[in-house]
Amino acid sequence: MGSAPDVYAQLRSDLKGTEAEVLTPDSEGYRESLQRWSEHCVKEAQAVVKVTSASDITKTLHFVKTNKIPIVVKGGGHSTSGSSSISDGLVIDLSKMRNVTVDPAAKTITAQGGTIWADVDNAAAEHGLATVGGTVNHTGVGGLTLGGGYGYLTGAHGLTIDNLLSVSIVLASGTQVTASPTSNSDLFWAVRGAGQNFGVVTSFTFRAIPQPHPVFAGPLIFLPDKLPQVVTFANKFHEQNNEDAALMWGFSCPPPANAPVVLTMLFYNGPEDAARAFFADLWDLGPVADMSGVVPYATVNSLLNANAGFDGRKQFGGGAFKLPMSPAFVEALFGEWLQFVSGHEGMNESLMLFETIPYGKVREVANESCSFSNRGDYYNIGTVFKWFDPELDEVVREFSRGLLRKASQSAGVEQDEEIRGKEGVGVYGNYSNNDVSAQDVYGSNTKRLEELKHKYDPDNLFDRGTRLVPRPLVVVN
């Protein structure tokens, strides 16, 4: 390939007459375009192409294939695996594609590929509607959806992908297609859980859920001595199995005190008096801070934004846990977590969270119904470690991996054939990093995914997510 300036001058020519931008290191706005939610995912790309349409993407894919340039796709830039950044190639940046269209009569929401959840939540709320989104509203719609998608409405309505009606996607060939239950249905099966491996999704159409009334939500914060009672309440929550409620709980050392606390995040899709009765045991414990209250549903996904700022280096990690749990076991995990965090400078905003979102609706859908394979009799654990010293990168990865393994296995979620088959894999792909295999994330769906990868992306152009190796279908006579 020729010199970088010559090559990308050709791409600018290819995109002339469009509103797309081709940014190279000498361009205004290039440096800002590299920013990601985690600082350790910032990489010096050869070029960033801010596309505005599927046709822009088609032209860009033709260009990179002709010039043999590696690519990644950036939506919200929230991944901590680094899969939306690249140092030896080009970023297809979807941030200029943020239109949301709501059809109140059909009860559908169509969001372009670069939208964030705030865009969707606010547009839907204007019509008294919602859909299953994430828990932080500056997260990209694309990344969360293509990996599965858990949110506050999951208990009543399943995963984000369970409410996905169709996608418009540009394939590696540059072809623009629709994938739905009736059009390219095998591709629709694949994108619901492994979509980042199959193309660039330019729009998502979701089923809209009526949400005309506000909800009760917000954090309660406790001193660490209340952790056993919080675990006891989580066990009770599990037995009650109220689909309109969600409880997230865990520990952090947030500013300004930077001291350890037990965090709980409450959600109740109903009136305040019913919510206060449902969560009464927690108020009886005497929280040191209470930020809960009645809020519009569109506000809920912003309540944890303060704990998810854009500074610092960050590492997602994921595991699974079953309830009931022993308070003593959780106290031991907390002690190990606290010793690590307090022993390394600048890690006080790290977080370990037990996401107790009722999973009955999730389990009503079989693991083989789409590529997503994490449907089972368990909940997700999420960790977000935050630090500033690059020397700690590998130390954090190793500790996070070990802590989550201990939490998952000791809580009864073993990584064996029972979990990987009948019960699902016990690994949420959106919390995983590049140190896990496709088999870890997709379990028994891996073989079919590899065959579909061969059909739709045989040259493995989209190779930066959870790695799938294209494998041709073998027909036995």
Salt bridges, closest charged atoms under 4 A:
GLU21 OE2 - LYS96 NZ 3.13
GLU44 OE2 - ARG31 NH1 2.52
ASP88 OD1 - ARG464 NH2 3.55
ASP119 OD2 - ARG98 NE 2.88
ASP162 OD1 - ARG375 NH2 2.84
ASP186 OD2 - LYS455 NZ 2.66
ASP225 OD2 - LYS226 NZ 3.38
GLU272 OE2 - ARG276 NE 2.87
ASP281 OD2 - LYS236 NZ 2.82
ASP311 OD1 - LYS386 NZ 2.87
GLU336 OE1 - LYS406 NZ 2.75
GLU349 OE2 - LYS386 NZ 3.24
GLU364 OE2 - LYS361 NZ 3.81
ASP393 OD2 - ARG313 NH2 2.73
GLU394 OE1 - ARG397 NH2 3.01
GLU398 OE2 - ARG401 NH1 2.44
GLU423 OE2 - ARG363 NH2 3.14
ASP435 OD2 - ARG401 NH2 2.62
ASP440 OD1 - ARG420 NH2 3.22
GLU450 OE1 - ARG471 NH2 2.97
GLU451 OE2 - LYS447 NZ 2.61
ASP457 OD2 - LYS453 NZ 2.77
ASP463 OD1 - ARG464 NE 3.20
